[in-house]
C-alpha cells in the first residue's frame, strides 16, 4: 500500500492539519516526508502529535540530549 502524504504548501497543512508558523511547518514536513519515505503512514492525529512535540517543552528530551552530549542537568 502506498501512502499519499497530503501536503498543501500554500495553506501550510499536512494531512489536513494546519501549522501557522512557516519554520515549524517546514520542520514538521521534513520529518514527516523522511518517515513517509521509510513506510510510515501518518494520520492527521500523528501530524498533530508531531507538531505538539516540536512546539512544547520536552524536559525528557532535554535530559536525554544533555546525557548523550555530556552536559550536566542543572
N, C-alpha and C positions, 0 to 999 in steps of 0.2 A: 504494500500500500504506500502511495506517495503522499506526503503531507504537503499541502499548499499553505505556505505561511502568508497570511494576508497582511501586507504592509502597505499603508497608504501614507507616503511621504508628505504629500500636500497637507493632509489633515492630522498628521502625526499620530496615526493609530497603528496598532499591531494586534491582529486578531480582534479588531473592534475596540480595543482598549486605548483610550486617548491619553497621550502624555504631553502635557503642555510645554514643559521645558525642552528646548531643542537638543541641548547637550545630553540630557538624560535619555531622551528619545533615541538618539543615535547610539548611546552606550548600551541600552537595553536591546535595540535592534541588532547590534553587532553580536551580542551574546546569544540572542535567540537564533540569529542566522547561522552562527557556527554550530550550535547544538542541533538545529534542524538538519544541517548537512550531515550530521552523525546519526540521524534517525529519530530524534526527539520530535514528538508531535504535540506542540503546546496548545493549550486551550486559552480562552480569554482569562480564566482564573489563574492560569500559570503566568501569563504576562502581568497580571495584577500583582502576583506574588513577587515576580522579578523586580517590578517597579518598587514595591514596598522595601525589598532588601536593598535596592540601590539608593533609596531616599531616607530610610530610617537608620538611626544609630544602631549599630550591631556590636555591642560590647564583647560578645564571644568571638567575633571575627577579629576585633582589635587585639584581644588577648592572644588569639592564635597567631596573628601577624607578629606580635611582639615576641612570642615564644620562638617562632620559626626564624625570625631575623635578629634575634639576640637582644631585643630591647626588654628592659625590666618593667613589669607592671608598677604603676605608681601607687 
